[in-house]
Amino acid sequence: MEKSEKQWYVVNTYSSHENKVANNLTRRVESMGLQSFVFRIIVAEQEEAVLKEGIPTGKTRMKNLYPGYVFIEMIMTDEAWYMVRNTPGVTGFVGSSGGGTKPFPVPREQIEPVLKRMGMIDSSMYERYEVGDLVKVIHGPLEGTEGKIQSIDKDSGTVKVETVFFGRATSVDVDFSEIEKV
């Protein structure tokens, strides 16, 4: 059995069945002993305020950011591929042309914003960013703001970004999870 590197894949499910499929996948990984091939199974959800007639009610609910999809970090072996495809609720892999062909992994640049929104930062993400890179704030109070990286602090997880506010260059500290490259 050849071991390649772990990568991210996207699985199609029936809409609103994402958590059920993720639970089924987790149970099957354990029962089939595939923990060394399937690592993380994620339903991309974010907490949002419940509004009634445009007014916050004080309650929150989980909003699925990608209805009908589950993200899986795995090493694509025949056994792991078979287990995922044959899990109840899974309708297929994104990036597979069918006919027994294995799917293509999701490029790191595309999965990274999803992981960041979920608060899942790992040290390999920092490698793609350097001082001088142009970035965009993807969520938080400065959402939509673009600027240039001045410094990166891996220990605190913050990035100093120079942006323009009211015609003046201003430095702001932004959480690393809130930026992506432009």
N, C-alpha and C positions, 0 to 999 in steps of 0.2 A: 504494500500500500504506500503510494508516494505521497509525501507531505509537502504541500506548497504553502504559500503564505495565506494568512487569513485576510479576507476582503469582505466588503459589504455587498449584499444582494437585496433586491426588492421583490417581495412576493405579493401577488394579487390575491385579494379575498373578496367576499361579498361585503358591500358597504354595511357598516355598523356591526360587523362580526370580527373586527380587528382584534379586540381584546380576547375574545373566545379563541381565535386562531392562535394568538400568541401563547395563551395558556396551554392549548393542545400541543403546540410545538415544544414548549418547555417540558411538559410531562413526557413526551415521546423521546426527547433528547436524553432524559434521565433513564427511562425504561429501556432504551436501546443502547445505553452506554456510549453516547456520542459526545460527551462533554469536552473531549479534546479536539473536536472538529466544529462544534457549534458553540459560540461564545456569548453573544448578546442578541436578544430578540426584543425589538423595540416597536411600540406603537407610539408614533409622534403625537403627543397630546400636550396641550397648554391650558393652564387655568385661565378662565375668563369670567368677568363679572356678569351676573344675570341682571338684565334690564327689564323693567316693566314700563312701557310707554316712554322709553328713553331715559328713565331714571333708575340708577342703581338700587337694587333691592337689599344689598348687603350680603347676598348669597353668591357663591361661585359654582362653576361647573367646569368639567373638563371638555375642551373642544379638540376634536381630532383635526390635526393640521393636514393630513393626507388620507382622506376617507378611501377605503378599499385597498390600503397598502400596509404591509408590515415589513420592517427593516431587519435583516439578519446578518450578523457578522459571523462568517464561517470559513472553513477551509473546504473547498469544493471537491469532495470525494464522491465516489459512486454511492456509498452508503448514506452520506449526509444528504446528497441530492435526492435520492430515492425517498428518504424519510420525510423531507420537507414536501416534496411533490404529492405524497400520499397521505398527508395530514388532512383530516376533515376540515373543510372550509377553505382550503388553499385551491385557487383556480389556476395557478401557474406562476412562473417567474417572469418578471419584467426583463426583457433582453434575451429571451429564448425564442428561437424561431420554431420551436416544436419539433416533432419528428425525432425525439431522442437526443437533441443537441443541448448541451449544457449552456446556461445563460452567461452573459458577460457581466462582470462585476461593475458596480457603480463607481465611477471615477472619484477619487478622494476629494477633488474640488467640489463635487456635487453633493456628497454626503456630509461634508464638514458643516455647512450651514444648518443642516437638520440636527446634527449632534449638538452644535452650539446652542440652538434654541431649546434643546432638552437639558442643557447644563452639563453635557458630557464632554469635558475638555480633556485631552491627553497630550502628553509632551510632544508627540510627533506633529501636532497641528502648528506648533510654534515655528517649526522648521521652514514652513512655507512663507513666513512673514519676515521682512527685514526693514530696518530703518530706511525711510524714503519711499516705501510702497504707498500707493494710493489705496485707501480703504473707504468703505461706506458703512455707516452704522445701520444695522438691520433691525434692531428693536431697542426699546428703552426710551428715555426722554429725548434723546437726540436722533431718533430714527429718521433716516433719509439724509442725514448730514454726511458730506464727504470731506476727506482731508488726507494729510500725509502723516505717516508714522514718524514720530520724533524719537520715541524710546519704547522698549518692551520690557516689562518686569514680570518674568515667569513666576517668581515667588508669590507675588500678590495677585497675579492674573490680570494686571491692568496694562493698558497701552496708552501712551500720551500721543494724542493726535492734534496736529495743527490744522485748524479749519478757519473759515472766514465767517464772522458774525458782524452784521451791520457795517460791512466794509473794512473791518479790522481783523488782522490775523490773531487768532486766539488759540491757546493750548488748552485742551480738555483731557481729563483722564477718563477713559472708557474701559469697561470690563471687556476682556478679550473675547468673551462669548458673544459680544454685541457687534462684532465687526466681521466684514468679509472683504476680500480683494475686489477692486473695481476692474 
